[in-house]
Amino acid sequence: MTSVWALASLWLGLALIASLLSIWLRISTALSEIVVGTIAQLIIGAVVGAAVLGTNESWVKFLSGIGAIVLTFLAGAELDPQVFKLKWKEAVAVGLAGFFFPFLVCTAAAHFVLGWEIMPSWLAGVAMSTTSVAVVYAVMLEFGFNTTEYGKTILAACFINDLGTVVALGLIFAPFTMKTLIFLGVGAVVFFVLPWLTPRFFRLYGGRPSELETKFLLLCLLGMGALASWADSEPVLPAYLIGMVLAGTVGKDHALVRRLRTLTFGLLTPFYFIRAGSFVSIPQLVAAPAAFVVFFLAKVSSKMVGVYPVTKLFGSPNQEAMYTTLLMSTGLTFGTISSLFGLSHGIIDQGQYSALVATVIASAVVPTVIANAFYLPRHLLPMAAQQDGPAEPGDAAPPRQIPASAE
C-alpha cells in the first residue's frame, strides 16, 4: 500500500499546484489541471519514467471516471427547467450548429487533407464535434455564470451538442443490439421514476449525518453507468440525463450541491483533468504536428462559422456571442472518449489517436483562455464575481438579470 499512498500524494500535490496556478493566473482550475498533467507527464517521464505517474492504475482510472460522471451529473442538475423552456430554441440551435459544422468539416479534413481512410475520418469528425460539458461547467461555476440564465443556456446547448456526438458515435460505429434496447428501456423507467421518488425519499430519510442523499445519488449514477458501459454506451450520458431530471430536486438543494461539489472538485475531478492532460505526447506532436494543426484549425474555425451566426440570430451582443462561440469550441470528455473508442476497436492507430487527443485537449485550453481573457461578459457576472474575480463554487449571488420565475 505504500506505493498507492505515495502515488495518491503525488496526484493531489499536482492538483494543489494546479489550484495555485489557477489563482495566480486567474484561469479555470480545470484548465490548469490539464496543463499541469501534460507538463508533469513530460517532466516525470523524461526524468524517471512515464509509468511513475500511474495513469493506467485501476484506482486512478476509477477516480477519474467517477469524477467525470459526478461532474457531468452536476452540470445536468444546473439546467433550470424553466430557463430551458424559455431558451430551448436558442439552446437547440446553438447545440446543433456546434455539432454538425465541425463533424462534417473535420471528417472532410481528415479524409481529403490528411488522407485518412473513411472510417477513421468519420471517427475524427465525431471526436472533433464535441463541446466539453466538464470544462464549460467548471468555467461557469468558477465565474458564477452557473446561476445565470446566460450560463444555463450555454450548458443546455452543450448537452444538445454532445447528445449529437453520442448519437453519431452509436449510429456509425456501435452495434445496435438487444443490450442497447435493454439500456434504453431501463433508462426510460429510471428517468421517469427518479423525479417522483427522489424528493419523497429525501424528505423521509434525508438530512442526517450519514449523507444518505449522496449515497443514493452515487448508487443511481454508478448503476446506470454500469448499464451504459455494458450496452457499449458511455456512463457520462445517463449521468447528464439524471442530473437534468433531478434539477428541480437536487439543483435547488444548495447544501447538497455544495457537499457534492466539495467531493467532486476536492478529490475526483483533479484525477480526471490531470489524467486527460497526461495523454498528450509533446515529443510526438513536435515530430508530426500536421494532423494536430489541421484538426485544431478545422474544429475551431467550423465552430466559429456554425455557432457565432446562430448566437447573433438570437440577439446576442458581439462580446457574448464570441464568448459563447469560444466555449462551444472546447472539447474534452466526449472527444477523449470517442478517440479511445476508436483506438480500442481498431478504427484508428496510435498516431491518429495521439493527434486527436492532443487536439481535443488543446481545444479545451486555448479557446477558454482566449474567451476569459478577451471576451468575458463581466456585465452578466453576479456582483461578487465582478468585484472579486472567479467565484467560489456555490458562493455566487443570485444574478440580477434572471426573472423571479426562473429562480
Protein Blocks (a to p, Z undefined) as FASTA:
>chain_A
ZZmmmmmmmmmmmmmmmmmmmmmnopafklmmmmmmmmmmmmmmmmnopklnommgmklm
mmmmmmmmmmmmmmmmmmcfklmmmmmmmmmmmmmmmmmmmmmmmmmmmmmmnopafklm
mmmmmmmmpccfklmmmmmmmnopmmpmklmmmmmmmmmmmmmmmmmmmmmmmccdfklm
mmmmmmmmmmmmmmmmmmmmmmmmgoiaklmmmmmmmmmmmmmmmmmmmnopafklmmmm
mmmmmmmmmmmmmmlmmmmmmmmmmmmmmmmmmmmmmmpcfklmmmmmmlmmmmmmmmmm
mmmmmmmmmmmmnopafklmmmmmmmmmgcfklmmmmmmmmmmnomacfklmmmmmmmmm
mmmmmmmmmmmmmmocfklpcfklmmnopadehiaccdfklcfklZZ
